[in-house]
Amino acid sequence: MKILGIETSCDETGIAIYDTEQGLIADQLFSQIDLHAQYGGVFPEIASRDHIKKTVPLIKQACLQAKISLQELDGIAYTAGPGLIGALLVGSSIGCSLAWALDLPSVEVHHMEGHLLAPLLDDEKPDFPFVCLLVSGGHSLLVDVKALGDYSILGDTLDDAAGEAFDKTAKLLGLGYPGGKVLSELATQGDKTRFKFPRPMLNRPGLDFSFSGLKTAVRVTYLHEIEKDTYDEKIHQEQLVKDIAASFQEAIVDTLAKKCQRAIKQTGYKTLVIAGGVSANKELRQRLKQLENTLGINFFCPAFKYCTDNGAMIAFAGAMRLQKEQKHNKKIRAYPRWSLEKLKV
């Protein structure tokens, strides 16, 4: 079964073709980062318009890469939510139209389910059930994953998600957009013990997250330190930014790791999975990997190229659902907000 996957939820156009026998046979991606950088964040209208320009050409490129025609496809999967409504409608419209024209089954894919299942694209993959830490620019979730489509939210973010906190803190420190990755790179050159930032909500029971206060603590510390005479010289200011970045990242990683420990103990599961854009953070991966020995569990994370938004995870999730004979109801729909717990198979 060859499934075309279309991802257009935000600022990346991802197209892929997944073969249930051969695996991933085509993977195309276009990032809009340069288009949005001048605005310091994603401009929804520009995102939608660029998806319109790029989706069909990338579908053609994917078919060429896979050496197949559209007529050889067995189904189409597309991201229907959550995300930017205009961007989602581009993928939904194109996905449905192709399915109708080719008389193929199609399926709506939840963007976060795509991320959640991305580690299953690797040769070494987790078995159900498992705990999944989903961390991205818009989400910080701990999920009890019992089976495909059977998800329970153990913990959610009450304000800023982890990825959002990274990007906003980077902007505060003058690192540009998107700054989360730059901040993480600078953190490797800083002293993570210099500033003791709060670990939000660790002193409370439960598995929810809150990173807004941490971001505020960084702002107060930065403004306080930058006013000192010691930091008049540029070289000292640069080291200050590196130390703040390292201390901030340590607070995020420490919080996420300890919440994962709680989730594992609460569920009794022996497998921990991390997915989403922030799962590319090397410090976080290393910390969670250490839990294998500490808790006697298995830890899985996706390949770096499948951490950010991509078509491969949508094609794979669609293939898993279409194999369960799930059929689309032939309506073009998009869900800017869509809970994982509402999914079924």
C-alpha positions as CSV (number, residue, x, y, z in Angstrom):
1,M,0.0,0.0,0.0
2,K,1.5,3.3,-1.1
3,I,0.3,6.4,0.8
4,L,0.9,10.0,-0.1
5,G,1.3,12.2,3.0
6,I,0.6,16.0,2.9
7,E,1.7,18.2,5.8
8,T,0.8,21.9,5.7
9,S,-0.1,22.8,9.3
10,C,2.2,25.7,9.8
11,D,5.4,26.9,8.1
12,E,6.7,23.8,6.4
13,T,5.4,22.1,3.3
14,G,6.1,18.4,3.7
15,I,5.2,15.7,1.1
16,A,6.1,12.0,1.4
17,I,5.2,8.6,0.1
18,Y,5.2,5.7,2.4
19,D,5.0,2.1,1.2
20,T,3.8,-0.4,3.8
21,E,6.2,-3.0,2.3
22,Q,9.3,-0.9,1.3
23,G,9.0,1.9,3.9
24,L,9.6,5.5,3.0
25,I,10.2,5.8,-0.7
26,A,9.9,9.6,-1.1
27,D,10.4,12.6,1.2
28,Q,10.2,16.3,0.2
29,L,10.3,19.3,2.4
30,F,10.2,23.1,2.0
31,S,10.8,25.3,5.0
32,Q,9.4,28.9,5.1
33,I,11.8,30.1,7.7
34,D,13.3,32.8,5.5
35,L,9.9,34.1,4.5
36,H,8.8,34.7,8.2
37,A,12.2,35.7,9.7
38,Q,11.6,39.4,8.8
39,Y,8.4,39.4,10.9
40,G,10.0,37.6,13.9
41,G,7.4,34.9,13.7
42,V,5.0,33.0,11.4
43,F,2.8,35.2,9.3
44,P,-0.3,33.0,8.7
45,E,-1.4,34.6,5.4
46,I,2.1,34.2,3.9
47,A,2.3,30.6,5.2
48,S,-1.0,29.7,3.5
49,R,-0.1,31.3,0.2
50,D,3.3,29.6,0.1
51,H,1.7,26.2,0.8
52,I,-0.5,26.9,-2.3
53,K,2.6,27.5,-4.4
54,K,4.7,24.6,-3.1
55,T,2.3,21.6,-2.4
56,V,1.6,20.5,-5.9
57,P,5.2,20.9,-7.2
58,L,6.5,18.9,-4.2
59,I,3.9,16.1,-4.9
60,K,5.3,15.9,-8.4
61,Q,8.8,15.8,-7.0
62,A,7.9,13.0,-4.6
63,C,6.4,10.9,-7.3
64,L,9.6,11.4,-9.4
65,Q,11.7,10.4,-6.4
66,A,9.6,7.3,-5.8
67,K,9.5,6.5,-9.5
68,I,5.7,6.1,-9.5
69,S,2.7,7.9,-10.9
70,L,-0.2,9.3,-9.0
71,Q,-2.3,6.5,-10.4
72,E,-0.1,4.0,-8.5
73,L,-1.0,5.4,-5.1
74,D,-3.4,3.5,-2.8
75,G,-4.4,6.3,-0.5
76,I,-3.8,9.9,0.6
77,A,-3.3,11.2,4.1
78,Y,-3.2,14.9,5.0
79,T,-2.9,17.0,8.2
80,A,-6.3,18.2,9.1
81,G,-5.3,19.8,12.4
82,P,-4.3,21.3,14.8
83,G,-2.6,24.2,13.2
84,L,-3.2,27.4,11.2
85,I,-6.6,27.2,9.7
86,G,-5.6,28.7,6.3
87,A,-2.5,26.4,6.0
88,L,-4.5,23.4,7.0
89,L,-7.2,24.1,4.4
90,V,-4.6,24.1,1.7
91,G,-3.5,20.5,2.5
92,S,-7.0,19.3,3.1
93,S,-8.3,20.8,-0.1
94,I,-5.5,19.3,-2.2
95,G,-5.6,16.0,-0.4
96,C,-9.4,15.6,-0.8
97,S,-9.4,16.7,-4.4
98,L,-6.7,14.3,-5.4
99,A,-8.4,11.4,-3.6
100,W,-11.7,12.2,-5.4
101,A,-10.0,12.5,-8.8
102,L,-8.1,9.3,-8.4
103,D,-11.0,7.5,-6.6
104,L,-8.8,6.7,-3.6
105,P,-9.5,6.5,0.1
106,S,-8.2,9.4,2.1
107,V,-7.7,10.1,5.8
108,E,-7.5,13.1,8.1
109,V,-4.3,12.9,10.2
110,H,-3.9,14.7,13.6
111,H,-0.6,16.6,13.4
112,M,0.5,15.5,16.9
113,E,-0.4,11.9,16.2
114,G,2.0,12.2,13.3
115,H,4.7,13.3,15.6
116,L,3.8,10.7,18.2
117,L,4.2,7.9,15.6
118,A,7.3,9.3,14.0
119,P,9.7,7.1,16.1
120,L,8.0,4.1,14.5
121,L,9.6,5.1,11.2
122,D,13.0,3.8,12.5
123,D,14.2,0.2,12.3
124,E,14.3,0.0,16.1
125,K,10.8,1.1,17.2
126,P,8.8,1.1,20.4
127,D,5.9,-1.3,21.0
128,F,2.6,-0.2,22.5
129,P,1.8,0.8,25.2
130,F,4.3,3.6,26.0
131,V,4.5,7.1,27.5
132,C,5.2,9.8,25.0
133,L,6.6,13.3,25.7
134,L,5.3,15.5,22.8
135,V,7.2,18.8,22.9
136,S,7.0,21.4,20.1
137,G,6.5,25.1,19.5
138,G,2.8,24.8,20.3
139,H,2.5,21.7,22.5
140,S,4.0,20.2,25.7
141,L,2.1,17.0,26.4
142,L,2.7,13.7,28.2
143,V,0.5,11.1,26.6
144,D,-0.5,7.6,27.7
145,V,-0.3,5.7,24.3
146,K,-2.1,2.4,24.6
147,A,-2.5,1.7,20.9
148,L,-3.1,3.5,17.6
149,G,-5.8,6.1,18.2
150,D,-6.1,5.2,21.9
151,Y,-4.5,8.2,23.7
152,S,-5.0,9.7,27.2
153,I,-3.4,13.1,28.1
154,L,-1.5,12.7,31.4
155,G,-0.1,16.3,31.4
156,D,-0.6,19.4,29.3
157,T,0.9,22.9,29.1
158,L,-1.0,25.6,31.0
159,D,0.6,28.5,29.1
160,D,3.8,28.6,27.0
161,A,4.9,25.3,25.4
162,A,8.5,24.3,25.8
163,G,9.4,25.1,22.1
164,E,7.5,28.4,22.5
165,A,9.5,29.3,25.6
166,F,12.8,28.5,23.7
167,D,11.8,30.8,20.8
168,K,10.5,33.6,23.0
169,T,13.6,33.5,25.3
170,A,15.8,33.5,22.3
171,K,14.0,36.6,20.9
172,L,14.5,38.3,24.4
173,L,18.2,37.6,24.2
174,G,18.4,39.1,20.7
175,L,19.0,35.8,18.9
176,G,16.5,36.3,16.1
177,Y,13.9,34.0,14.6
178,P,13.6,31.1,14.9
179,G,15.9,31.3,17.9
180,G,15.3,28.1,19.8
181,K,17.9,26.2,17.9
182,V,20.4,29.0,18.1
183,L,19.8,29.2,21.9
184,S,20.4,25.5,22.3
185,E,23.7,25.8,20.3
186,L,24.8,28.7,22.5
187,A,23.9,26.8,25.6
188,T,26.7,24.3,24.8
189,Q,29.2,27.2,25.3
190,G,27.7,28.4,28.6
191,D,27.8,27.6,32.3
192,K,24.5,26.0,33.1
193,T,25.1,26.3,36.9
194,R,25.6,30.1,36.9
195,F,21.9,31.0,37.2
196,K,19.4,29.0,39.1
197,F,16.2,29.4,37.2
198,P,12.9,28.0,38.6
199,R,11.7,24.5,37.7
200,P,8.0,25.3,37.1
201,M,5.4,23.1,38.9
202,L,7.8,20.5,40.1
203,N,6.8,21.3,43.7
204,R,3.2,20.4,42.9
205,P,1.8,16.9,42.2
206,G,0.6,16.2,38.7
207,L,2.1,16.2,35.2
208,D,1.1,19.6,33.8
209,F,3.6,22.1,32.5
210,S,4.0,25.9,32.8
211,F,7.0,27.8,31.2
212,S,5.7,31.4,31.2
213,G,7.2,32.1,34.6
214,L,10.6,30.7,33.6
215,K,10.7,33.0,30.6
216,T,9.9,36.0,32.9
217,A,12.8,34.9,35.3
218,V,15.2,35.0,32.3
219,R,14.0,38.5,31.4
220,V,14.5,39.8,34.9
221,T,18.0,38.2,35.2
222,Y,19.1,39.4,31.8
223,L,18.1,43.0,32.4
224,H,19.6,43.0,35.9
225,E,23.0,41.5,34.8
226,I,23.2,43.7,31.6
227,E,23.0,46.8,33.7
228,K,26.1,45.9,35.7
229,D,29.3,47.8,34.8
230,T,31.1,44.4,34.5
231,Y,29.1,43.8,31.3
232,D,30.0,46.9,29.5
233,E,32.4,45.1,27.2
234,K,30.9,43.2,24.3
235,I,32.8,40.0,25.1
236,H,31.3,39.9,28.6
237,Q,27.8,40.4,27.3
238,E,28.2,37.5,24.8
239,Q,29.3,35.2,27.7
240,L,26.3,36.4,29.7
241,V,23.9,35.3,26.9
242,K,25.6,31.9,26.7
243,D,25.4,31.4,30.4
244,I,21.7,32.4,30.5
245,A,21.0,30.1,27.6
246,A,22.7,27.2,29.3
247,S,20.9,27.8,32.6
248,F,17.6,28.3,30.9
249,Q,17.9,25.1,28.9
250,E,18.9,23.2,32.0
251,A,15.7,24.3,33.7
252,I,13.6,23.2,30.8
253,V,15.4,19.8,30.4
254,D,15.3,19.2,34.2
255,T,11.6,19.9,34.3
256,L,10.7,17.7,31.4
257,A,12.9,14.8,32.6
258,K,11.4,14.8,36.1
259,K,7.9,15.0,34.7
260,C,8.7,12.0,32.5
261,Q,9.9,10.1,35.5
262,R,6.6,10.8,37.2
263,A,4.6,9.6,34.2
264,I,6.6,6.4,34.0
265,K,6.0,5.6,37.6
266,Q,2.3,6.6,37.4
267,T,1.6,4.3,34.4
268,G,4.0,1.5,35.2
269,Y,5.1,1.4,31.5
270,K,8.6,0.3,30.5
271,T,8.9,2.4,27.4
272,L,9.4,6.2,27.1
273,V,9.1,8.0,23.7
274,I,9.9,11.6,22.9
275,A,8.7,13.4,19.7
276,G,8.1,16.8,18.3
277,G,10.4,19.7,17.3
278,V,12.0,20.0,20.8
279,S,12.9,16.3,20.7
280,A,15.8,17.4,18.5
281,N,17.4,19.0,21.6
282,K,20.5,17.0,22.3
283,E,20.7,17.8,26.0
284,L,17.1,16.6,26.4
285,R,17.8,13.4,24.5
286,Q,20.8,12.7,26.6
287,R,19.0,13.3,29.9
288,L,16.0,11.1,29.0
289,K,18.4,8.4,27.7
290,Q,19.9,8.3,31.2
291,L,16.4,7.2,32.5
292,E,17.0,3.8,30.8
293,N,19.3,2.8,33.6
294,T,17.7,4.9,36.4
295,L,14.2,3.5,35.8
296,G,15.0,0.3,33.9
297,I,13.1,1.3,30.8
298,N,13.6,1.6,27.0
299,F,13.9,5.1,25.5
300,F,13.1,5.9,21.8
301,C,13.3,9.2,19.9
302,P,12.8,9.9,16.2
303,A,15.6,10.6,13.7
304,F,16.5,14.3,13.7
305,K,14.9,14.8,10.3
306,Y,11.6,13.6,11.6
307,C,11.5,15.9,14.7
308,T,10.3,19.0,12.9
309,D,7.1,19.0,10.8
310,N,7.4,16.6,7.8
311,G,5.4,14.7,5.3
312,A,6.9,11.3,6.3
313,M,5.1,11.2,9.6
314,I,1.8,12.1,8.0
315,A,2.2,9.4,5.3
316,F,3.1,6.8,7.9
317,A,0.2,7.7,10.3
318,G,-2.2,7.7,7.3
319,A,-0.9,4.3,6.2
320,M,-1.5,2.8,9.7
321,R,-5.0,4.2,9.7
322,L,-5.9,3.1,6.2
323,Q,-4.6,-0.4,7.0
324,K,-7.4,-0.4,9.6
325,E,-9.8,0.3,6.7
326,Q,-10.5,3.8,8.0
327,K,-12.2,5.8,5.2
328,H,-12.6,9.6,4.7
329,N,-16.1,10.9,4.8
330,K,-15.4,13.1,1.7
331,K,-15.6,16.4,3.3
332,I,-13.0,19.1,3.2
333,R,-12.4,20.0,6.9
334,A,-9.7,21.5,9.1
335,Y,-9.4,21.7,12.9
336,P,-7.3,24.5,14.3
337,R,-7.8,22.9,17.7
338,W,-8.1,19.2,18.0
339,S,-7.6,17.0,21.1
340,L,-5.7,13.7,20.7
341,E,-8.2,12.2,23.1
342,K,-11.0,12.6,20.5
343,L,-9.2,10.4,18.0
344,K,-10.5,6.9,17.2
345,V,-9.5,4.1,14.8
